[in-house]
């Protein structure tokens, strides 16, 4: 969220407006390292489809700090994967929230993305 001033009321208003447009993911801060996710309590078909997954897969443009990447759990997964490959160091992703907030679904989508990313990279190297 790149807003002035950044306070609780502004963040909550922005999250509410995005939620109304079925945009359940929101970046917080400039570093694309904190992603807020709201449970939509409904299926949003295009949210986790193959096109969305492909969009968020590694690319040189996505690694540029000035390149805007839409907020998505796949973007976080891709960022961690790219950092692991580039730095040869383990990475971690923290998924936190209250009961019913969507942690299980977010984790499932993270793992599915990472499994497909690793699988596609293995295919490219054979």
C-alpha positions in Angstrom: 0.0 0.0 0.0 1.6 3.2 -1.1 -0.5 5.7 0.6 0.0 8.9 2.6 -0.5 8.9 5.5 0.0 5.2 6.2 -2.1 4.6 9.3 -4.5 2.0 10.4 -7.6 3.8 9.1 -6.1 4.3 5.6 -4.9 0.7 5.4 -8.3 -0.7 6.5 -10.1 1.6 4.0 -7.8 0.5 1.2 -8.3 -3.2 2.1 -12.0 -2.8 2.1 -12.1 -1.1 -1.3 -9.9 -3.8 -2.8 -12.0 -6.6 -1.2 -15.1 -5.2 -2.8 -13.4 -5.6 -6.2 -12.4 -9.2 -5.3 -8.8 -8.1 -5.0 -8.0 -10.1 -1.8 -4.2 -9.5 -1.9 -2.5 -6.3 -1.1 1.2 -5.4 -0.8 2.3 -3.5 2.3 5.5 -1.4 2.0 7.8 -0.9 -0.9 9.8 -4.2 -0.6 7.1 -6.6 -1.8 7.9 -8.8 1.2 4.7 -8.3 3.1 1.4 -9.5 1.6 -1.9 -9.0 3.3 -4.6 -11.5 2.3 -8.3 -11.4 3.0 -10.4 -14.5 2.9 -13.1 -13.9 0.2 -15.3 -16.7 1.6 -16.1 -17.6 -2.0 -14.4 -19.1 -5.0 -12.8 -16.6 -7.3 -12.1 -18.8 -10.4 -9.3 -16.8 -12.0 -7.5 -16.2 -8.7 -5.4 -19.4 -8.9 -5.7 -20.5 -12.6 -2.9 -21.5 -14.8 -2.7 -18.1 -16.5 -2.2 -16.4 -13.1 0.4 -18.9 -12.1 2.3 -18.5 -15.4 2.2 -14.7 -15.0 3.9 -14.9 -11.7 6.6 -17.4 -12.7 10.2 -16.2 -12.7 11.3 -13.7 -15.3 14.2 -11.2 -15.3 11.7 -8.3 -15.4 10.0 -9.5 -12.2 13.3 -9.4 -10.4 13.9 -5.7 -11.0 13.0 -3.7 -7.9 11.2 -1.0 -9.9 9.0 -3.5 -11.7 5.5 -3.5 -10.2 4.2 -7.1 -9.6 0.6 -7.4 -8.7 0.0 -8.6 -5.1 -0.6 -12.4 -5.0 0.4 -15.4 -3.0 2.1 -16.7 -6.2 4.3 -13.5 -6.3 5.5 -14.3 -2.7 6.2 -17.9 -3.6 8.1 -16.9 -6.8 10.1 -14.3 -4.9 11.2 -16.9 -2.3 12.0 -19.4 -5.0 14.1 -16.9 -7.0 16.0 -15.8 -3.9 16.7 -19.5 -3.0 18.1 -20.1 -6.5 20.1 -16.8 -6.7 21.6 -17.0 -3.3 21.7 -20.8 -2.8 20.2 -20.3 0.6 17.0 -21.7 2.2 14.1 -19.3 2.3 11.0 -19.2 4.4 7.5 -17.9 4.0 5.4 -17.0 7.1 1.7 -17.5 6.8 -0.1 -16.1 9.8 -3.7 -15.3 10.8 -6.7 -16.0 12.9 -8.8 -19.1 12.6 -10.8 -19.1 9.4 -8.6 -16.4 7.8 -7.5 -18.6 4.9 -4.1 -19.8 6.0 -4.6 -23.4 4.8 -5.7 -22.2 1.3 -2.8 -19.8 1.1 -0.3 -22.5 2.1 -1.9 -25.0 -0.4 -1.5 -22.4 -3.2 2.1 -21.6 -2.2 3.0 -25.2 -2.3 1.3 -25.9 -5.6 3.1 -22.9 -7.2 6.4 -24.0 -5.8 5.9 -27.7 -6.9 5.0 -26.5 -10.5 7.9 -24.1 -10.5 10.4 -26.7 -9.5 8.9 -29.2 -11.9 9.1 -26.8 -14.8 12.7 -25.9 -14.0 13.6 -29.6 -13.8 12.0 -30.2 -17.2 14.0 -27.2 -18.7 17.3 -28.7 -17.5 16.8 -32.1 -19.0 
